[in-house]
Amino acid sequence: MAYLATIIRNRARLLRVCISLRVCISMCLALTFYLVANAVLFSSPLQAQARSPEHQAYCLKLERQLAQSMYNNTHKQDRQKIRTNLRNVERVYHRLKRDADRYRCYNYFLFSKELRRTPRCIRIDKKIRGARRQLSKLNNQLHQKSDARQNARYQQDKIINALARNDCGQIYKREARKRDSFTNWFSDGFFGAPRERNYSRDEQFQFATHRTLCVRMCDGYYFPISFATTTNRFATDEQMCQSRCAAPARLFTHPNPGGSTQQMLSIDGVAYESIKHAWRYKKEFVKGCSCKASEYNPALLQVTPKPEEEAKQNTKLEPGPQNKLKKETAHLEKTVDN
């Protein structure tokens, strides 16, 4: 009997091992099939060919839709505002309840509660009921904003997947894979491998939230090119910047919304404040520095005034009674010295 029991136990163990092997093989096959399908899905026959104007126009259309969806996505700020109001109303509600307990506005009997009909208690009870209604209203608004945020995220995922499928840029392919819940589960939950999280400045959720400005390098003056554009359009904006200005110019960008001109960076990552002539146009007028071809003169930019001439210009006296006054004061100073 002991030998028979040992055989039965060994067979049960062998059966469990076989089942575990089948599960592992099935999961490996499913993962392989998913990765192959994902590679086919995110690959496009347009990679081997030159991008047609229709393809570029379609990618630009999708990028504008993504820009619009992300620019209008103000649910985070709205939720923060609602939570702030909710905390304030809760604070008032708890204070009113403490006042009601301090003035003994309620008579309790078993599971019932009866309000004492005094003017003060009636006034406190009315405020408590108003605070409850306000809390209920704010909670409903918070749930609605959370649902709207989920819907907006779902729409953004659809647009990013469409951009990745149509080979509109490597940034969209990486973001589509990062947002895929199935890939995240396998990479984080099953295999334990960390996901790639170190993105560059242009890849940190800034798909369509860049403002581009053209900076004139001779005096630091800048003018806008695009209000909300993507990283894929930086080269086009750079060409537009150089075509609009006869003087040497470079393209600078900053996040929009959330950025400012003080945070401008060039495509190469150079800060605006670190360039040689930053904010120079606010301090002086630079002759020959102009975006107009008729007014741009590089010869004037290369000529620098000598220190002696600059001192003469600074000490040159203006005509009029002020000159006479200055001469008289200088003459008096000489006589005093003598």
Buried (B, 14 or more C-beta within 10 A) or exposed (E): EEEEEEEEEEEEEEEEEEEEEEEEEEEEEEBEEBEEEBEEEBBBEBEEEEEEEEBEEBBBEBBBBBBEBBBEBBBEEBBEEBEEBBEEBBEBBEEBBEBBEEEEBBEEEEEEEEEBEEEEBEEBBEBBEBBEEBBEBBEEBBEEBEEBBEEBBEBBBBBBBBBBBBBBBEBBBBBBBBBBEEBEEBBEEEEEEEEEEEBEEBBEEBBBBBBBBBBBBBBBBBEEBBEBBBBBBBEBBBEBBBEEBBBBBBBBBBBBEEBEBEBBBBBEEEEBEEBEBBEBBEEEEBEBBBBEEEEBBEEEBEEEEEEEEEEEEEEEEEEEEEEEEEEEEEEEEEEEEE
